Amino acid sequence: MRRHRRAKIVATVGPASAAPDRLKTLFLAGVDTFRLNFSHGSHEDHAKVHAAIRALEREVGRPIGILQDLQGPKIRIGTVRDGRLELVAGETVRFVLEGSEGDKQAIPLRHPEIFAAAAPGQDLLIDDGRVRVRVVGLEADALTTQVITGGVISNRKGVNLPGTLLDLSPLTAKDRADLAFGLELGVDWVALSFVQKPSDVMEARALVGGRAGVLSKIEKPQALDQIEDIIRLSDAIMVARGDLGVEIPHEDVPGRQKELVRACRLAVKPVIVATQMLDSMVAAPAPTRAEASDVATAIYDGADAVMLSAESATGQYPVEAVAMMDRIIRSVEGHKLYRSIVAASDPGEEETPPHAVATATATLAEAVHARAIVTYTTSGTTAARVARKRPAVPILALTPNLATARRLSLMWGAHSVHTGDVDSYEEMTSKAAHCAEQEGFATRADLVVATAGIPFHTTGNTNNIRVIQI
């Protein structure tokens, strides 16, 4: 079962997509990795979905990635009287640390770190920036604010403090319990929400202990200030444009997206572009032209994957949304300008022998018109190094590690196959030819180019290239 595209699709599972038959339909439509959003749903719900995806994986004989997305320290107001308050521009309202059902003079905000970090003149954004208030008075347990942009606020709406570093761990008590549960299930990726600094990633890595890939969601401006270290410590990155677009100006988001995709490609780390990509398909069977262009832009930028959120989780047209995203990706990758645009965004070379060998592999494969590049990889590093070049030739990633095969379902261009290990050069050659033919990449007399690290069973030691005729 081969995808005729390079970029991958991540789809969020929710009420509209959790049934086993619907998961299969979504996979057949194009989903490569399923996202379990732990901001919603019970452990029992997620366990059922996980089991259904693993059963589907056995049925179709293809590795499928599962991404656990932790809620993180999302800041929210408490409950308000009658469930809603209408704030009018110019009026004064108060937020209090302690309190239950509040009115305009006692809106509950049970986050001490907000009161510790807030300062007069600072803005608080509520409900994704729809309502804006400015701090005019500060007490130990209360904030007096003036409404700058009015609107209706309701229970549990989110609060953002643009440009403020909050003294928060990226992992709440709920996140730690969810993480332990997800690792016990056997998720392939763990996504950290609201990462602010490199130590946040280090804290999570210590808890994960190598049992899953650690993916940092970039949705805080503070993360952008130390992005190189955050990328270096992470196994993958998500450009989470929702909260990021609340905290930085809207017009800055596209440029930041391009910077992040380029930086991840340079660092050989997968990058997902997410949030509102086909948002109108939550309630309509087709996207807007602007949304189709948005997905296309991410593909032209060279992103490894694009993601559906509400479109597949709660929308009325989840299968149609996946199919549309698949069609957009294939159309872009087949466009006459695609190769030149992707080549122009090449981040340059890292001056190490393994990267040089991977670059030479991609160049050689294109020069001899090979039908595939076959990579032998234990950790996924060899396949990632080749994918970094965004070659025109498909990448067939062979690995004896099932966890690696599943994680590679997020990697640009990688068609991963879980296979037995090889112990000799001759066995490598034979298996590369057999798998290329078996997986539908090549037929008799075709050429493939294989790359691996020798001696075998070592990690990250890409040092050998072989041209093989089927």
WOMO-V986758 format. One record per residue. N is the residue number from 1. RES is the residue in three letters. SS is DSSP state (H for helix, E for strand, C for the rest). NEAR is the number of other C-alpha atoms within 12 Angstrom. D_CENTER is the distance of its C-alpha to the mean C-alpha in Angstrom with 2 decimals. Layout:
# WOMO-V986758
N | RES | SS | NEAR | D_CENTER
N | RES | SS | NEAR | D_CENTER
This chain:
# WOMO-V986758
1 | MET | C | 22 | 23.18
2 | ARG | C | 28 | 21.74
3 | ARG | C | 31 | 19.21
4 | HIS | C | 24 | 20.95
5 | ARG | C | 33 | 18.00
6 | ARG | C | 42 | 15.77
7 | ALA | C | 48 | 12.36
8 | LYS | E | 47 | 10.41
9 | ILE | E | 52 | 9.78
10 | VAL | E | 47 | 7.61
11 | ALA | E | 52 | 10.12
12 | THR | E | 45 | 10.80
13 | VAL | E | 47 | 14.13
14 | GLY | C | 34 | 16.93
15 | PRO | C | 25 | 20.67
16 | ALA | C | 25 | 20.52
17 | SER | C | 38 | 18.81
18 | ALA | C | 33 | 19.63
19 | ALA | C | 23 | 22.87
20 | PRO | H | 25 | 23.03
21 | ASP | H | 18 | 24.53
22 | ARG | H | 28 | 21.89
23 | LEU | H | 40 | 19.08
24 | LYS | H | 29 | 21.14
25 | THR | H | 24 | 21.64
26 | LEU | H | 40 | 17.96
27 | PHE | H | 41 | 17.40
28 | LEU | H | 27 | 20.45
29 | ALA | H | 28 | 19.29
30 | GLY | C | 41 | 16.25
31 | VAL | C | 45 | 13.36
32 | ASP | C | 50 | 12.01
33 | THR | E | 45 | 9.67
34 | PHE | E | 51 | 10.56
35 | ARG | E | 45 | 8.91
36 | LEU | E | 46 | 11.77
37 | ASN | E | 41 | 11.97
38 | PHE | C | 33 | 14.54
39 | SER | C | 26 | 15.64
40 | HIS | C | 24 | 17.68
41 | GLY | C | 22 | 19.72
42 | SER | C | 19 | 21.84
43 | HIS | H | 25 | 21.42
44 | GLU | H | 16 | 23.71
45 | ASP | H | 20 | 21.62
46 | HIS | H | 35 | 18.48
47 | ALA | H | 26 | 20.82
48 | LYS | H | 22 | 22.23
49 | VAL | H | 37 | 18.99
50 | HIS | H | 37 | 18.02
51 | ALA | H | 23 | 21.55
52 | ALA | H | 27 | 21.46
53 | ILE | H | 43 | 18.39
54 | ARG | H | 29 | 20.13
55 | ALA | H | 20 | 23.34
56 | LEU | H | 27 | 21.80
57 | GLU | H | 29 | 20.53
58 | ARG | H | 15 | 24.16
59 | GLU | H | 17 | 25.56
60 | VAL | H | 17 | 23.77
61 | GLY | C | 21 | 23.87
62 | ARG | C | 31 | 20.34
63 | PRO | C | 40 | 17.56
64 | ILE | C | 48 | 14.80
65 | GLY | E | 41 | 11.58
66 | ILE | E | 45 | 11.14
67 | LEU | E | 45 | 8.32
68 | GLN | E | 46 | 10.28
69 | ASP | E | 40 | 9.15
70 | LEU | C | 40 | 12.18
71 | GLN | C | 30 | 14.09
72 | GLY | C | 35 | 15.07
73 | PRO | C | 31 | 18.25
74 | LYS | C | 37 | 18.18
75 | ILE | C | 32 | 21.60
76 | ARG | E | 30 | 23.61
77 | ILE | C | 38 | 27.26
78 | GLY | C | 31 | 29.41
79 | THR | C | 29 | 31.55
80 | VAL | E | 29 | 33.97
81 | ARG | H | 21 | 37.34
82 | ASP | H | 14 | 37.34
83 | GLY | H | 19 | 33.54
84 | ARG | E | 22 | 33.39
85 | LEU | E | 27 | 34.83
86 | GLU | E | 22 | 35.51
87 | LEU | E | 29 | 35.35
88 | VAL | C | 20 | 37.59
89 | ALA | C | 19 | 37.23
90 | GLY | C | 17 | 39.75
91 | GLU | C | 22 | 40.28
92 | THR | E | 27 | 39.72
93 | VAL | E | 33 | 37.54
94 | ARG | E | 33 | 37.00
95 | PHE | E | 45 | 34.11
96 | VAL | E | 33 | 35.31
97 | LEU | C | 28 | 33.92
98 | GLU | C | 23 | 36.02
99 | GLY | C | 23 | 36.90
100 | SER | C | 19 | 36.25
101 | GLU | C | 25 | 36.53
102 | GLY | E | 28 | 36.95
103 | ASP | C | 28 | 38.50
104 | LYS | C | 30 | 38.13
105 | GLN | C | 24 | 39.85
106 | ALA | C | 29 | 37.83
107 | ILE | E | 38 | 34.20
108 | PRO | E | 34 | 32.62
109 | LEU | C | 37 | 29.84
110 | ARG | C | 26 | 29.70
111 | HIS | C | 31 | 27.68
112 | PRO | H | 23 | 30.12
113 | GLU | H | 22 | 27.66
114 | ILE | H | 37 | 27.84
115 | PHE | H | 30 | 31.61
116 | ALA | H | 21 | 31.54
117 | ALA | H | 25 | 29.41
118 | ALA | C | 34 | 30.77
119 | ALA | C | 24 | 33.53
120 | PRO | C | 20 | 35.90
121 | GLY | C | 19 | 34.64
122 | GLN | C | 28 | 30.97
123 | ASP | E | 32 | 29.05
124 | LEU | E | 44 | 27.14
125 | LEU | E | 35 | 24.87
126 | ILE | E | 36 | 24.88
127 | ASP | C | 30 | 22.95
128 | ASP | C | 28 | 20.32
129 | GLY | C | 31 | 23.23
130 | ARG | C | 24 | 25.57
131 | VAL | E | 30 | 28.14
132 | ARG | E | 36 | 28.91
133 | VAL | E | 39 | 31.48
134 | ARG | E | 33 | 32.97
135 | VAL | E | 30 | 34.34
136 | VAL | E | 26 | 38.11
137 | GLY | E | 23 | 39.24
138 | LEU | E | 24 | 37.92
139 | GLU | E | 22 | 39.32
140 | ALA | C | 20 | 38.23
141 | ASP | C | 25 | 37.10
142 | ALA | E | 30 | 36.94
143 | LEU | E | 40 | 35.54
144 | THR | E | 33 | 37.71
145 | THR | E | 36 | 35.85
146 | GLN | E | 30 | 36.86
147 | VAL | E | 32 | 35.00
148 | ILE | E | 27 | 33.95
149 | THR | E | 26 | 32.12
150 | GLY | C | 25 | 33.33
151 | GLY | E | 24 | 31.93
152 | VAL | E | 23 | 31.58
153 | ILE | E | 36 | 29.58
154 | SER | E | 30 | 29.27
155 | ASN | C | 26 | 28.54
156 | ARG | C | 22 | 25.41
157 | LYS | C | 28 | 23.93
158 | GLY | E | 29 | 21.45
159 | VAL | E | 35 | 22.88
160 | ASN | E | 41 | 21.51
161 | LEU | C | 38 | 23.55
162 | PRO | C | 31 | 22.52
163 | GLY | C | 26 | 23.08
164 | THR | C | 25 | 24.09
165 | LEU | C | 25 | 23.03
166 | LEU | C | 29 | 23.44
167 | ASP | C | 21 | 24.73
168 | LEU | C | 26 | 22.06
169 | SER | C | 28 | 20.49
170 | PRO | C | 35 | 16.73
171 | LEU | C | 36 | 17.84
172 | THR | C | 24 | 20.41
173 | ALA | H | 16 | 22.87
174 | LYS | H | 22 | 20.99
175 | ASP | H | 31 | 17.73
176 | ARG | H | 26 | 19.88
177 | ALA | H | 20 | 21.45
178 | ASP | H | 36 | 18.26
179 | LEU | H | 40 | 16.87
180 | ALA | H | 25 | 20.22
181 | PHE | H | 24 | 20.16
182 | GLY | H | 37 | 16.75
183 | LEU | H | 28 | 17.83
184 | GLU | H | 18 | 21.14
185 | LEU | H | 28 | 19.68
186 | GLY | C | 30 | 17.81
187 | VAL | C | 42 | 14.05
188 | ASP | C | 41 | 12.20
189 | TRP | E | 47 | 9.24
190 | VAL | E | 50 | 9.73
191 | ALA | E | 47 | 7.50
192 | LEU | E | 51 | 10.08
193 | SER | C | 42 | 10.87
194 | PHE | C | 43 | 13.23
195 | VAL | C | 50 | 13.39
196 | GLN | C | 36 | 16.56
197 | LYS | C | 37 | 17.91
198 | PRO | H | 29 | 17.72
199 | SER | H | 25 | 19.78
200 | ASP | H | 36 | 17.15
201 | VAL | H | 40 | 15.00
202 | MET | H | 29 | 18.33
203 | GLU | H | 24 | 19.27
204 | ALA | H | 39 | 16.27
205 | ARG | H | 29 | 16.75
206 | ALA | H | 19 | 20.37
207 | LEU | H | 24 | 19.74
208 | VAL | H | 32 | 17.30
209 | GLY | C | 17 | 19.84
210 | GLY | C | 22 | 18.04
211 | ARG | C | 24 | 17.70
212 | ALA | C | 36 | 13.90
213 | GLY | E | 41 | 11.24
214 | VAL | E | 44 | 10.32
215 | LEU | E | 42 | 6.90
216 | SER | E | 51 | 8.03
217 | LYS | E | 45 | 7.13
218 | ILE | E | 48 | 9.59
219 | GLU | C | 40 | 11.75
220 | LYS | C | 40 | 15.14
221 | PRO | H | 34 | 17.52
222 | GLN | H | 25 | 18.73
223 | ALA | H | 38 | 15.58
224 | LEU | H | 32 | 16.30
225 | ASP | H | 21 | 19.76
226 | GLN | C | 22 | 18.73
227 | ILE | H | 34 | 15.57
228 | GLU | H | 24 | 17.06
229 | ASP | H | 24 | 17.76
230 | ILE | H | 38 | 14.42
231 | ILE | H | 40 | 12.76
232 | ARG | H | 27 | 15.70
233 | LEU | H | 30 | 15.35
234 | SER | C | 40 | 11.65
235 | ASP | C | 41 | 10.59
236 | ALA | E | 43 | 7.18
237 | ILE | E | 48 | 5.85
238 | MET | E | 46 | 3.86
239 | VAL | E | 51 | 6.97
240 | ALA | E | 40 | 7.85
241 | ARG | H | 37 | 11.07
242 | GLY | H | 31 | 12.89
243 | ASP | H | 35 | 14.25
244 | LEU | H | 38 | 14.05
245 | GLY | H | 30 | 16.22
246 | VAL | H | 32 | 18.59
247 | GLU | H | 36 | 19.25
248 | ILE | C | 30 | 19.69
249 | PRO | C | 19 | 21.73
250 | HIS | H | 18 | 20.25
251 | GLU | H | 14 | 21.74
252 | ASP | H | 17 | 19.88
253 | VAL | H | 29 | 16.32
254 | PRO | H | 24 | 16.54
255 | GLY | H | 20 | 17.96
256 | ARG | H | 31 | 15.45
257 | GLN | H | 37 | 12.66
258 | LYS | H | 27 | 14.85
259 | GLU | H | 27 | 15.59
260 | LEU | H | 43 | 12.09
261 | VAL | H | 42 | 11.44
262 | ARG | H | 37 | 14.92
263 | ALA | H | 33 | 14.72
264 | CYS | H | 43 | 11.85
265 | ARG | H | 39 | 13.90
266 | LEU | H | 32 | 16.95
267 | ALA | H | 34 | 15.64
268 | VAL | C | 40 | 14.53
269 | LYS | C | 43 | 10.95
270 | PRO | E | 48 | 8.08
271 | VAL | E | 49 | 6.10
272 | ILE | E | 49 | 3.87
273 | VAL | E | 48 | 6.48
274 | ALA | E | 40 | 6.82
275 | THR | C | 35 | 10.08
276 | GLN | C | 30 | 13.47
277 | MET | C | 43 | 12.98
278 | LEU | C | 41 | 15.83
279 | ASP | H | 35 | 16.93
280 | SER | H | 28 | 20.57
281 | MET | H | 33 | 20.01
282 | VAL | H | 28 | 19.81
283 | ALA | C | 20 | 23.58
284 | ALA | C | 17 | 24.50
285 | PRO | C | 21 | 24.49
286 | ALA | C | 25 | 23.50
287 | PRO | C | 28 | 21.29
288 | THR | C | 21 | 22.90
289 | ARG | H | 17 | 23.48
290 | ALA | H | 16 | 21.47
291 | GLU | H | 24 | 18.33
292 | ALA | H | 29 | 18.92
293 | SER | H | 21 | 19.37
294 | ASP | H | 30 | 16.13
295 | VAL | H | 45 | 14.18
296 | ALA | H | 33 | 16.70
297 | THR | H | 29 | 16.28
298 | ALA | H | 43 | 12.62
299 | ILE | H | 46 | 14.02
300 | TYR | H | 40 | 17.04
301 | ASP | H | 42 | 15.12
302 | GLY | C | 49 | 13.86
303 | ALA | C | 48 | 10.06
304 | ASP | C | 47 | 8.97
305 | ALA | E | 47 | 7.18
306 | VAL | E | 53 | 7.59
307 | MET | E | 46 | 7.06
308 | LEU | E | 51 | 10.19
309 | SER | C | 38 | 10.98
310 | ALA | H | 35 | 14.75
311 | GLU | H | 41 | 15.60
312 | SER | H | 48 | 15.11
313 | ALA | H | 36 | 15.61
314 | THR | C | 26 | 18.84
315 | GLY | C | 29 | 19.76
316 | GLN | C | 23 | 22.93
317 | TYR | C | 29 | 21.59
318 | PRO | H | 42 | 18.45
319 | VAL | H | 36 | 19.73
320 | GLU | H | 32 | 20.86
321 | ALA | H | 48 | 17.51
322 | VAL | H | 47 | 15.86
323 | ALA | H | 30 | 19.00
324 | MET | H | 35 | 18.96
325 | MET | H | 45 | 15.48
326 | ASP | H | 39 | 16.74
327 | ARG | H | 26 | 19.94
328 | ILE | H | 35 | 18.55
329 | ILE | H | 38 | 16.55
330 | ARG | H | 25 | 19.73
331 | SER | H | 24 | 21.92
332 | VAL | H | 30 | 20.23
333 | GLU | H | 35 | 20.15
334 | GLY | C | 20 | 23.77
335 | HIS | C | 17 | 24.90
336 | LYS | C | 12 | 27.57
337 | LEU | C | 14 | 25.90
338 | TYR | H | 27 | 22.44
339 | ARG | H | 23 | 23.54
340 | SER | H | 19 | 25.35
341 | ILE | H | 20 | 22.59
342 | VAL | H | 30 | 20.01
343 | ALA | H | 20 | 22.86
344 | ALA | H | 17 | 23.75
345 | SER | C | 25 | 20.38
346 | ASP | C | 28 | 20.79
347 | PRO | C | 24 | 20.27
348 | GLY | C | 19 | 23.39
349 | GLU | C | 22 | 24.33
350 | GLU | C | 20 | 24.01
351 | GLU | C | 12 | 27.56
352 | THR | C | 15 | 27.26
353 | PRO | H | 19 | 28.90
354 | PRO | H | 30 | 25.85
355 | HIS | H | 33 | 24.00
356 | ALA | H | 27 | 27.30
357 | VAL | H | 32 | 27.76
358 | ALA | H | 45 | 24.33
359 | THR | H | 35 | 25.18
360 | ALA | H | 29 | 28.60
361 | THR | H | 42 | 27.30
362 | ALA | H | 41 | 25.32
363 | THR | H | 24 | 28.36
364 | LEU | H | 29 | 30.83
365 | ALA | H | 33 | 29.08
366 | GLU | H | 25 | 29.20
367 | ALA | H | 18 | 32.78
368 | VAL | C | 20 | 34.15
369 | HIS | C | 22 | 32.29
370 | ALA | C | 34 | 30.72
371 | ARG | C | 37 | 29.10
372 | ALA | E | 43 | 26.28
373 | ILE | E | 52 | 25.09
374 | VAL | E | 51 | 25.23
375 | THR | E | 54 | 23.51
376 | TYR | E | 57 | 24.59
377 | THR | C | 46 | 21.99
378 | THR | C | 37 | 22.01
379 | SER | C | 35 | 18.92
380 | GLY | C | 47 | 17.04
381 | THR | H | 38 | 18.07
382 | THR | H | 49 | 20.61
383 | ALA | H | 55 | 18.38
384 | ALA | H | 49 | 15.80
385 | ARG | H | 48 | 18.82
386 | VAL | H | 50 | 20.08
387 | ALA | H | 46 | 16.84
388 | ARG | C | 45 | 16.84
389 | LYS | C | 43 | 20.00
390 | ARG | C | 46 | 18.50
391 | PRO | C | 39 | 21.78
392 | ALA | C | 32 | 23.45
393 | VAL | C | 36 | 24.23
394 | PRO | C | 40 | 21.96
395 | ILE | E | 55 | 20.66
396 | LEU | E | 50 | 21.90
397 | ALA | E | 50 | 20.44
398 | LEU | E | 43 | 22.96
399 | THR | E | 40 | 22.37
400 | PRO | C | 25 | 24.55
401 | ASN | C | 25 | 21.70
402 | LEU | H | 32 | 20.14
403 | ALA | H | 30 | 17.25
404 | THR | H | 40 | 16.52
405 | ALA | H | 40 | 16.97
406 | ARG | H | 40 | 14.38
407 | ARG | H | 47 | 11.71
408 | LEU | H | 51 | 12.76
409 | SER | H | 47 | 11.69
410 | LEU | H | 50 | 8.31
411 | MET | C | 49 | 10.66
412 | TRP | C | 47 | 12.35
413 | GLY | C | 43 | 15.79
414 | ALA | E | 49 | 16.08
415 | HIS | E | 46 | 18.17
416 | SER | E | 47 | 18.35
417 | VAL | E | 41 | 21.61
418 | HIS | E | 32 | 22.64
419 | THR | C | 28 | 26.14
420 | GLY | C | 21 | 28.89
421 | ASP | C | 24 | 29.22
422 | VAL | C | 26 | 31.71
423 | ASP | C | 20 | 34.55
424 | SER | C | 16 | 36.34
425 | TYR | H | 23 | 36.02
426 | GLU | H | 13 | 37.87
427 | GLU | H | 17 | 35.61
428 | MET | H | 35 | 32.52
429 | THR | H | 30 | 34.23
430 | SER | H | 23 | 35.30
431 | LYS | H | 32 | 31.99
432 | ALA | H | 44 | 30.10
433 | ALA | H | 37 | 32.65
434 | HIS | H | 26 | 32.67
435 | CYS | H | 35 | 28.91
436 | ALA | H | 39 | 28.64
437 | GLU | H | 25 | 31.46
438 | GLN | H | 18 | 30.37
439 | GLU | C | 29 | 26.83
440 | GLY | C | 21 | 28.41
441 | PHE | C | 32 | 27.54
442 | ALA | C | 30 | 31.13
443 | THR | C | 21 | 34.71
444 | ARG | C | 17 | 37.95
445 | ALA | C | 14 | 38.86
446 | ASP | C | 24 | 35.36
447 | LEU | E | 31 | 33.93
448 | VAL | E | 43 | 30.70
449 | VAL | E | 44 | 29.71
450 | ALA | E | 47 | 28.66
451 | THR | E | 47 | 27.32
452 | ALA | E | 45 | 27.22
453 | GLY | C | 35 | 28.15
454 | ILE | C | 25 | 31.80
455 | PRO | C | 18 | 33.07
456 | PHE | C | 25 | 30.75
457 | HIS | C | 22 | 28.87
458 | THR | C | 21 | 27.74
459 | THR | C | 23 | 24.21
460 | GLY | C | 30 | 23.05
461 | ASN | C | 30 | 26.50
462 | THR | C | 37 | 26.05
463 | ASN | C | 30 | 29.69
464 | ASN | E | 31 | 31.07
465 | ILE | E | 34 | 31.13
466 | ARG | E | 33 | 33.22
467 | VAL | E | 31 | 34.12
468 | ILE | E | 33 | 34.94
469 | GLN | E | 25 | 36.84
470 | ILE | C | 26 | 36.34
